[in-house]
Amino acid sequence: MQSTAFQLRKGNVSPFGASLDEQGCNFSIYCPDASKVYLCLFDSNEVEIAQIQLQQRLQSKWFGFVSGVQAGQLYGYRIESKAHRKVNDEMDVGRLLIDPYAKQINRPLHWQRDAYNGEQREILGQSVFDNAGFMPKSVVTPCTDLPETVYCKLHSERPSVSHRVIYEAHIKGLTKLHPEVPEEQRGTYLGACHPAVIKHLKDLGITSVQFLPLFAFMPEPYITEKGLTNYWGYNPINFFSPEPRYANKDALSECKLMIQEYHKAGIEVILDVVFNHTAESGEPGPILSFKGLCHQHAYLQVINDEVNTPTYMNYSGCGNTINAANTFMMNMIIDALRYWVSEIGVDGFRFDLAASLGREPFDFHANAAIFKILRQDPVLKGVTMIAEPWDIGPGGYQLGQFPDYWLEVNDKFRDSVRGFWRSDTGLKADFATRLMGSRDVFRKGIRPMQTSVNNITYHDGYTLQDIVMYEQKHNLANLEDNHDGHNHNLSCNFGVEGPTEAPEIQHQREQQKRNLFATLILSQGTPHILGGDELSRSQQGNNNAYCQDNELNWFDWSLDERQKEFLAFTQHVVSLRRDNPLLARMMFDDDQFSNEVNVASAEWYRVDGSHKRDQDWTNDNHHCFALHIIEALNESDNEPTKEAQQWLYCINSSPEDVEFNLPLLLSSEHWECVLNTHINAISDYQSIPVSPLFSMPARCFCLFRKNV
């Protein structure tokens, strides 16, 4: 079958994918497993109108130029595989495959077993089961790279590393219930950049939005067949195409527009990317793209000698592991990152299970080839790189081991801070270390404090509200008998599991939320806020809500008075960090990472006002301390009368009130309380008397500032 409208001509081996010009389109694909490659073209109704056998081949690359092809043309590939290279007996020309370099697909991919199995018919002279009705089609898309001046402008206005505050959000959940977003835009790219949403983020003090995956994906068959879905989207089918589920009409143009609107507001966009596995899963998983084209190159495998078949290595927990050390896969990952930066406009990436990137091929190496490429690549070398520094394979936990230009998600911060404020013993020293940048992990003189991406909550786990409401996970809605999700939640319900109307418990919960959030924002490092925490969002105790595309995950923007007070508190704490550079980035003279110093002294005190001794950090009889920070003035400062800033952190994680005696506060007229987590309303801070002898309530965080 070949329409006379399309003629095959001599083409070019590079670049991969579909490259459009005025005469037609060049197609190039990597397919070492093929004996024949057929480019299949479809009309707008997805009726197959042409099957063109590519005639040119250079080693494992097949290519050709097809005249008459225009922008928007739908296409896919059918492959006749070499007998000894087929992934399994299911692979034949009935399997339509997505181009790994497709810049767009025409519709979302929903698992349907019957449609995937296909209907029997004759294709290319063979009687096969055709799955073309199941598969979305790749779309020929013109390249519209951002002009260099525009690109440079967008990427030169990012927030400084010390002022970055990251906000993690899901495109759909962010706006699905937002009353100010037009109904047709809710849950979409256009909804996510609505002025009301951007205003909320600006009012909160956010500098960077980190979106959950936008790669085109397919929910897993097992979860789909239970009537649920993969809401988070961590199951990609293509690394270039924006997910069509979040589009009104055109995913690519609307995704670009969304990012441009964030840039206009001065907010950078970080994309959560999944390069550790694909939706094709393990040996029995579906054939969608890589499995039909290059399965032995795409995925880490070992040969089972007994049956002489490959076994997929599952370091992702999703059935397969991308072989990032393979030359083709490594280059494709780099190409995809470049595309999302230069074409779509994102400012950075958070890499899911990033340890998989550094496996060469089985063991992690901090100097892996892909890390070296990223360091020197002219497009990517200045882009923000954030690692989730582990996977589930052997030697997979690599916190602190990534190259020095990476930031790393710090789970030690999360666990230490949650445990400390829960009044767990033995955590004072660890908590203080986390507060001051986790220098036990990110060493002085080697990594800046901002390397530590601090979080109390993440998309996987409890929300902030649920940390103070639930001590047991409540995941029955996931239909896995509550066996899914981790059990180490370090939470406290204050006497009642779930919601309660008891005023005392409600107050304790709100105070604990304030403790956790204030610690997150006022610790050294890069703060990461789970979107919706500022709105007191609850998932009703579900700590693994990946499959819940409903109100459990969607933000509820209707706030009661208590929730409004907490929102105001979050805005206040972020503004403290933003308006006082010393709180955001403390630079000490013993840290030779840079030659800047802005801290003259940092003194730790016991509750009686004496200096802390080494043994105090291991004394479990109390959970309290104070930290006094004095600013170091720059000698070249042209303001000789300028006085140094002074800050006093007072922390009590004990379940009991504690008497503090801090002579530092004798000059009380010069000090003011700017934070007290025991107080509900920020406006009441001004009425708090400052005295060297004062009672600190149980589980309380106070911050004092000396006026200069």
C-alpha positions in Angstrom: 0.0 0.0 0.0 1.5 3.3 -1.1 -0.3 6.5 -1.9 0.8 8.4 -5.0 0.9 11.5 -2.9 4.0 10.3 -1.2 7.3 9.4 -2.9 10.3 7.9 -1.3 13.6 9.7 -2.1 17.1 9.6 -0.9 17.3 10.8 2.7 19.7 11.6 5.5 20.8 9.3 8.3 20.6 12.2 10.9 18.9 13.5 12.8 16.7 10.8 14.2 13.0 11.3 14.1 10.9 13.2 11.5 12.6 16.4 10.1 10.3 18.5 8.0 11.1 20.9 5.1 9.3 22.5 2.2 9.5 19.4 0.0 8.5 16.8 2.6 10.0 15.0 5.5 13.1 13.0 6.3 12.6 10.0 8.6 15.3 8.3 10.4 15.1 5.5 13.1 17.4 3.3 15.1 16.5 -0.3 14.6 19.2 -2.9 15.0 16.6 -5.7 15.4 15.1 -5.2 11.9 15.5 -7.0 8.6 12.9 -4.6 7.1 11.5 -1.3 8.3 8.1 0.2 7.1 7.1 3.8 7.6 3.3 3.8 7.9 1.3 7.0 7.3 -2.2 7.6 8.5 -4.9 10.2 7.7 -6.5 12.4 10.4 -9.0 9.6 11.2 -6.1 7.2 11.8 -6.8 5.2 8.6 -3.6 3.7 7.2 -2.9 5.3 3.8 0.6 4.3 3.0 3.3 1.7 3.9 6.7 2.8 2.7 9.6 0.5 3.1 12.7 2.4 4.0 15.5 1.4 1.6 18.5 3.2 3.0 20.4 1.8 5.9 23.7 2.6 7.7 24.5 0.0 10.3 21.5 0.0 12.6 20.0 3.2 11.3 17.2 3.2 8.7 16.2 6.3 6.8 14.6 8.0 3.8 13.0 11.2 2.6 9.3 11.1 1.8 7.9 14.0 -0.4 4.4 15.2 0.1 4.5 14.9 3.9 3.3 18.0 5.7 3.2 19.2 9.3 0.6 17.2 11.3 1.0 14.0 9.3 0.4 10.9 11.5 2.8 8.0 11.3 4.2 5.0 13.0 6.6 2.1 12.2 6.1 -1.6 11.4 9.1 -3.9 11.6 10.1 -7.2 10.3 12.5 -8.4 12.9 15.5 -10.6 12.6 14.4 -14.0 13.9 17.1 -14.2 16.5 16.6 -10.6 17.7 12.8 -10.5 18.2 11.8 -9.7 21.8 9.2 -12.5 21.6 6.9 -14.3 19.2 4.3 -11.6 19.6 6.6 -9.2 17.6 5.6 -9.0 13.9 4.5 -6.4 11.4 1.1 -6.2 13.2 2.8 -4.3 16.0 2.7 -0.6 15.1 5.5 1.2 17.0 5.9 4.8 18.3 8.9 6.6 17.0 11.2 7.1 20.0 12.1 10.6 18.6 8.5 11.6 18.0 8.0 15.2 19.2 4.2 14.7 19.6 1.6 11.9 19.7 -1.9 12.5 18.6 -3.8 11.1 21.7 -3.3 9.6 25.1 -2.5 5.9 25.4 -5.0 4.0 27.5 -4.5 0.3 28.1 -7.1 -1.9 26.5 -6.1 -5.5 26.2 -8.4 -6.4 23.3 -7.4 -3.4 21.3 -3.7 -4.1 22.1 -4.1 -7.8 20.9 -5.7 -6.4 17.7 -7.8 -7.8 14.9 -6.5 -10.4 12.5 -5.9 -9.1 9.0 -3.4 -9.1 6.2 -0.6 -6.6 6.5 2.4 -6.6 4.0 1.4 -10.0 2.8 1.2 -11.5 6.3 -1.8 -12.6 8.3 -1.2 -10.9 11.7 -3.1 -9.2 14.5 -3.1 -5.5 13.9 -2.9 -3.2 17.0 -3.0 0.1 15.0 -6.3 1.1 16.5 -4.8 0.8 20.0 -1.6 2.8 19.4 -1.5 6.6 19.3 0.3 7.9 16.2 3.4 9.9 16.1 2.9 13.4 14.6 5.2 15.1 12.2 6.1 18.4 14.0 8.0 21.3 12.6 10.9 22.4 14.7 10.5 26.0 16.0 13.6 26.4 18.2 13.4 29.5 20.4 15.5 32.3 18.8 18.8 32.6 20.6 18.0 36.0 22.1 14.7 34.8 23.5 16.3 31.6 24.8 19.1 33.5 26.5 16.7 35.9 28.1 14.4 33.2 29.5 17.3 31.3 31.0 19.3 34.2 32.3 16.5 35.4 34.6 16.3 32.4 36.9 16.3 32.9 40.6 19.7 32.7 42.4 20.4 29.4 43.9 20.1 30.8 47.4 16.6 32.2 46.8 15.2 29.2 45.0 12.0 27.8 46.6 10.6 24.8 44.7 6.9 24.0 44.5 6.0 20.5 43.3 2.7 20.2 41.5 0.7 18.0 39.1 -0.7 19.7 36.1 -4.2 18.3 36.6 -4.4 18.3 40.3 -3.3 21.9 40.5 -6.4 23.3 38.8 -9.1 20.6 38.5 -11.1 22.2 41.3 -9.9 25.8 41.0 -13.0 28.1 40.9 -11.3 30.9 39.0 -10.0 28.7 36.2 -12.5 28.3 33.3 -14.0 24.9 33.4 -12.7 23.8 30.0 -9.1 24.7 31.1 -9.2 23.0 34.5 -6.6 20.2 34.8 -4.7 21.3 31.7 -1.5 23.1 30.7 -3.6 26.3 30.1 -5.2 26.0 33.5 -1.9 25.6 35.2 -0.8 29.0 33.9 -4.0 30.8 34.6 -3.3 34.2 36.2 -5.1 33.2 39.5 -2.7 30.2 39.8 0.4 32.2 39.1 -0.7 34.9 41.5 -1.1 32.2 44.3 2.4 31.0 43.6 3.8 34.5 43.6 2.0 35.4 46.8 3.5 32.3 48.4 7.0 33.3 47.3 7.6 30.4 44.9 10.5 30.9 42.5 10.4 27.4 40.8 7.6 25.1 39.9 8.5 21.4 39.6 5.9 19.6 37.6 5.3 15.9 37.9 6.1 14.1 34.6 4.9 15.6 31.3 6.3 12.8 29.1 3.6 11.0 27.2 2.8 7.9 29.3 0.5 4.9 29.6 -1.0 3.7 32.9 0.1 0.1 33.8 -2.2 -2.7 32.5 -2.6 -4.2 36.0 -3.8 -0.9 37.6 -6.0 0.0 34.6 -7.7 -3.4 34.7 -8.7 -2.7 38.3 -10.5 0.5 37.2 -7.8 2.9 38.4 -5.0 4.7 36.6 -1.4 6.0 36.9 -2.3 9.6 38.0 1.3 10.6 38.6 2.5 9.7 35.1 5.7 7.9 36.0 5.4 5.4 33.2 6.6 7.0 29.9 6.1 5.7 26.4 8.1 8.6 24.8 10.7 11.0 26.1 10.0 13.9 23.7 6.2 14.2 23.5 4.2 16.3 26.0 1.4 14.3 27.5 -1.9 14.8 25.5 -4.1 14.2 28.6 -3.3 17.7 29.8 -4.2 19.4 26.5 -7.3 21.2 25.3 -6.3 20.8 21.6 -2.6 20.7 21.1 -0.3 19.4 23.8 2.9 20.8 22.4 1.9 24.4 21.8 -0.1 24.6 25.0 2.8 23.2 27.1 5.1 25.8 25.5 2.6 28.6 26.2 2.3 27.5 29.9 6.1 27.7 30.3 6.3 31.1 28.7 3.6 32.4 31.1 5.6 31.2 34.1 8.7 32.8 32.7 6.9 36.1 32.3 6.0 35.9 36.0 9.6 35.2 36.9 9.1 31.6 37.8 11.3 28.9 36.5 9.9 25.5 35.4 11.6 22.3 36.4 10.4 19.0 34.9 10.3 15.7 36.7 11.7 13.3 34.1 11.7 9.5 34.0 14.7 8.0 32.2 15.0 4.9 34.4 12.2 2.7 32.8 9.4 2.8 30.3 5.8 1.5 30.2 6.9 -1.6 28.3 7.7 -3.2 31.6 9.4 -6.6 31.8 9.5 -9.7 29.5 5.7 -10.2 29.3 5.0 -6.4 29.0 3.5 -4.7 26.0 5.4 -3.9 22.8 5.0 -0.2 22.2 8.3 1.2 20.9 11.7 0.2 22.1 10.9 -3.5 22.5 10.1 -3.8 18.8 13.0 -1.6 17.7 16.0 -2.3 20.0 15.0 -4.1 23.1 18.5 -5.5 23.8 20.0 -2.0 23.5 17.3 -0.1 25.4 17.0 -2.2 28.5 19.4 -3.8 31.0 19.3 -7.6 30.6 21.1 -10.7 31.5 20.8 -13.9 29.6 19.1 -16.9 31.3 21.5 -19.7 30.2 18.9 -22.4 30.8 16.5 -21.2 28.2 18.8 -18.8 26.4 16.4 -15.9 26.8 17.0 -12.4 28.4 15.8 -11.5 31.8 15.1 -7.8 32.3 16.9 -6.2 35.3 14.3 -4.4 37.4 16.1 -1.6 39.3 13.1 0.7 38.8 10.4 -1.5 40.4 8.5 -1.1 37.1 9.7 -4.2 35.2 12.6 -2.8 33.3 15.6 -0.5 33.6 16.8 1.8 30.8 20.4 1.0 29.8 21.7 4.6 30.0 25.2 3.4 29.3 24.2 2.2 25.8 25.4 4.7 23.2 22.0 5.1 21.5 20.0 5.4 24.7 22.5 7.8 26.2 22.4 10.1 23.1 18.6 9.9 23.0 18.4 11.0 26.7 20.7 13.9 26.0 18.8 14.8 22.8 15.5 14.8 24.8 16.9 17.0 27.5 18.2 19.5 24.9 14.8 19.5 23.2 12.9 20.2 26.4 15.2 23.1 27.1 15.8 24.7 23.7 12.5 23.9 22.0 9.9 23.8 24.9 11.8 26.1 27.3 12.1 24.3 30.6 14.8 25.5 33.0 15.8 22.3 34.7 15.1 18.7 35.5 14.4 16.5 38.5 15.5 12.9 37.6 13.4 10.1 39.0 15.5 7.2 40.4 18.6 9.1 39.1 21.0 6.4 40.2 20.0 4.4 37.1 21.5 7.2 34.9 25.0 6.5 36.4 25.0 2.7 36.0 27.6 1.5 33.5 25.9 -0.7 32.9 25.1 -2.3 36.3 27.1 -0.4 39.0 26.7 3.3 39.7 29.6 5.6 38.8 29.7 9.2 39.8 31.9 9.9 36.8 29.7 8.0 34.3 29.8 9.2 30.7 26.4 10.7 30.8 27.3 12.9 33.7 30.4 14.1 31.9 28.3 15.0 28.8 25.8 16.9 30.9 28.6 18.9 32.5 30.0 20.2 29.2 27.0 20.2 26.9 26.6 23.8 25.6 22.8 23.7 26.1 22.6 21.7 29.3 25.6 22.7 31.3 23.9 25.6 32.9 20.5 23.9 33.5 19.4 22.9 37.0 19.8 19.2 37.6 18.2 17.6 40.6 18.7 13.9 41.5 16.5 11.6 43.3 19.7 9.9 44.3 18.7 6.3 44.5 17.1 3.4 42.7 16.2 -0.1 44.0 19.0 -1.9 42.4 22.2 -3.1 44.2 24.2 -0.2 45.5 21.3 2.1 44.6 21.4 4.5 47.5 23.8 7.3 46.4 22.9 10.4 48.4 25.8 12.8 48.3 27.6 10.9 45.5 26.4 12.8 42.5 28.7 15.2 40.6 29.1 18.6 42.2 26.9 20.5 39.8 23.9 18.4 40.8 21.3 19.1 43.6 20.1 16.1 45.5 16.8 15.2 47.2 17.7 14.7 50.8 15.6 12.0 52.5 17.7 12.3 55.6 16.4 15.8 56.1 12.8 14.6 55.9 13.3 11.7 58.4 15.3 13.7 60.9 13.0 16.7 61.0 9.8 14.6 61.2 11.3 12.4 63.9 12.7 15.4 65.9 9.4 17.3 66.0 7.6 14.1 66.9 9.8 14.1 70.1 11.8 11.0 69.1 15.0 10.7 71.1 18.5 10.8 69.8 17.9 13.3 67.0 19.0 16.7 68.4 22.5 16.6 66.8 21.1 15.2 63.5 18.3 17.8 63.4 20.9 20.6 64.0 23.0 19.2 61.2 20.0 19.2 58.8 19.1 22.7 59.9 22.6 23.9 58.8 22.8 22.3 55.4 23.5 18.6 56.0 27.3 19.0 55.9 27.8 15.4 56.9 26.5 14.5 53.4 27.4 17.6 51.3 30.9 18.4 52.5 32.3 21.8 53.2 34.6 23.1 50.4 33.1 20.6 47.9 29.3 21.1 47.7 27.3 24.3 48.5 24.5 24.0 51.1 22.0 24.5 48.3 22.9 21.1 47.0 20.6 19.6 49.7 17.0 19.7 48.4 15.2 19.7 51.7 11.6 18.3 51.9 9.2 17.4 54.6 6.7 16.0 52.1 6.9 14.7 48.5 4.3 13.5 46.1 5.0 9.9 47.3 4.0 9.8 50.9 1.8 11.8 53.3 0.8 15.4 52.8 1.8 17.8 55.5 -1.8 17.7 56.8 -1.8 13.9 57.0 1.5 13.8 58.9 -0.4 15.4 61.8 -3.6 13.4 61.3 -2.6 9.8 60.7 -0.2 7.3 62.2 -1.3 4.4 59.9 -1.5 4.4 56.1 -5.0 4.2 54.7 -4.5 3.0 51.2 -7.5 0.7 50.7 -8.7 2.9 47.8 -5.7 1.6 45.8 -7.2 -1.9 45.8 -4.0 -3.6 47.1 -5.4 -4.5 50.6 -3.4 -1.7 52.1 -0.1 -3.5 51.4 1.3 -0.8 49.1 3.0 2.3 50.4 5.7 2.4 53.0 5.1 2.1 56.8 7.9 4.4 58.1 5.9 7.6 58.1 7.3 9.3 61.3 3.9 10.9 61.8 1.8 11.7 64.9 -2.0 12.0 65.1 -2.1 13.6 68.6 -4.5 11.1 70.0 -7.1 10.6 67.2 -6.7 8.9 63.9 -8.0 11.1 61.2 -10.3 14.2 61.4 -11.5 15.5 64.8 -13.4 18.5 66.1 -11.5 18.4 69.4 -10.1 22.0 69.7 -6.9 21.0 71.6 -6.0 18.3 69.1 -6.7 20.7 66.2 -4.4 23.3 67.8 -1.6 20.8 68.3 -1.9 19.7 64.7 -1.7 23.2 63.4 1.2 24.0 65.6 3.1 20.9 64.4 2.4 21.8 60.8 3.9 25.2 61.5 6.9 23.6 63.1 7.6 21.4 60.1 7.0 24.1 57.5 9.1 26.7 59.3 12.0 24.2 59.7 11.8 23.4 56.0 11.9 27.0 54.9 14.5 28.3 57.4 16.9 25.4 57.1 20.0 25.8 54.9 19.6 24.2 51.5 17.0 24.4 48.8 13.4 24.1 50.2 11.0 21.9 48.4 7.3 22.4 49.1 4.7 19.8 48.2 2.0 21.7 46.3 -1.2 21.9 48.3 0.5 21.7 51.7 0.0 25.4 52.0 -3.8 24.7 51.5 -3.8 22.0 54.2 -4.6 19.4 51.6 -5.3 15.9 52.9 -5.2 12.5 51.0 -7.2 11.0 53.9 -4.2 9.0 55.0 -3.3 7.6 51.7 0.5 7.7 51.4 0.7 6.2 47.9 -2.0 8.0 46.0 -0.4 7.4 42.5 -3.5 5.8 41.2 -6.1 8.2 42.4 -7.3 10.6 39.8 -9.9 12.3 41.9 -10.5 14.6 44.8 -8.0 12.7 46.9 -5.2 14.4 44.7 -6.9 17.5 43.4 -6.3 20.7 45.3 -9.3 22.0 47.2 -9.2 25.8 47.0 -12.1 26.4 49.3 -10.5 27.2 52.7 -12.0 27.5 56.2 -10.6 30.1 58.6 -8.0 27.7 60.1 -6.7 26.8 56.6 -6.5 30.5 55.7 -4.5 31.1 58.8 -2.0 28.4 57.8 -1.8 29.7 54.3 -0.9 33.2 55.7 1.7 31.5 57.9 3.4 29.8 55.0 3.5 33.1 53.1 5.0 34.8 56.1 7.8 32.2 56.6 8.8 32.2 52.9 8.9 36.0 53.0 11.3 35.9 56.0 13.6 33.8 53.9 13.2 35.9 50.8 13.7 39.3 52.5 16.6 38.3 54.7 19.4 36.8 52.6 21.3 35.6 55.7 18.5 33.2 56.5 18.6 31.8 53.0 22.3 31.3 52.6 24.8 31.3 55.5 28.4 31.3 54.4 31.0 30.5 57.0 34.7 31.2 57.0 35.6 27.5 57.3 33.6 26.6 54.1 36.0 27.2 51.3 33.4 26.5 48.6 33.5 30.2 47.9 35.4 33.2 49.2 32.3 34.9 50.5 31.6 35.0 54.2 28.5 36.5 55.8 28.4 34.8 59.2 30.7 36.2 61.9 29.6 33.7 64.5 27.1 30.9 65.2 26.7 30.0 68.8 24.6 27.1 70.2 23.1 27.5 73.7 21.3 25.3 76.2 18.1 26.4 77.8 19.9 27.9 80.7 21.9 30.2 78.5 25.2 28.4 78.7 27.0 27.2 75.6 26.2 23.7 74.4 28.8 21.1 75.1 29.5 18.0 73.0 27.7 15.7 75.5 24.6 17.9 75.3 23.9 16.7 71.8 23.6 13.1 72.9 21.6 13.9 76.1 18.1 12.6 75.6 16.7 14.3 78.7 15.9 17.4 76.7 15.0 18.3 73.2 15.8 22.0 73.3 18.5 24.4 72.1 19.0 28.0 70.8 21.1 29.2 67.9 22.5 32.7 67.7 23.7 34.0 64.3 25.6 37.2 63.9 26.1 38.6 60.4 29.7 39.3 59.1 29.8 42.7 57.5 31.8 43.2 54.3 34.8 45.4 54.9 34.3 47.1 51.6 30.8 48.1 52.6 30.3 51.8 52.1 27.9 52.1 55.0 30.2 52.5 58.1 27.2 52.9 60.4 25.6 49.7 59.3 25.0 47.2 62.1 25.2 43.4 61.7 22.0 41.4 61.6 21.4 39.1 64.5 19.0 36.1 64.6 18.1 33.8 67.5 16.5 30.5 66.8 14.8 28.9 69.8 13.6 25.3 69.4 11.8 23.0 71.8 10.6 19.6 70.4 9.8 18.3 73.9 6.1 17.3 74.6 6.5 19.6 77.7 6.9 23.3 78.2 10.4 24.4 78.9 11.9 27.5 80.7 14.5 29.3 78.6 17.0 31.7 80.1 18.8 33.6 77.4 20.7 36.7 78.5 21.1 37.6 74.9 17.6 39.0 75.1 18.4 41.4 77.9 18.3 44.3 75.5 14.7 43.4 74.8 13.9 46.7 73.2 16.1 45.7 70.3 14.7 42.3 69.7 11.4 41.3 68.2 9.7 37.9 67.7 9.1 37.3 64.0 8.0 33.6 64.4 6.2 31.7 67.1 4.6 28.5 66.0 2.4 28.3 69.1 0.5 31.4 68.0 -2.2 31.0 65.3 -2.2 34.5 63.9 0.9 36.2 62.6 -0.6 39.6 63.6 -0.2 38.5 67.3 3.6 38.2 67.0 4.0 41.9 67.6 2.3 41.7 71.0 4.6 39.0 72.3 6.9 40.5 75.0 10.6 39.7 74.6 12.4 38.7 77.8 15.6 36.7 78.6 13.5 34.4 80.8 10.5 33.0 79.1 8.5 29.7 78.9 8.6 27.9 75.6 5.5 25.8 74.9 5.8 22.2 74.0 6.8 21.5 70.4 7.5 25.1 69.5 9.8 27.0 67.2 10.5 30.7 67.8 12.7 33.1 65.8 13.8 36.5 67.1 15.4 39.3 65.1 17.6 42.0 66.6 16.6 45.3 65.0 19.5 47.3 63.6 
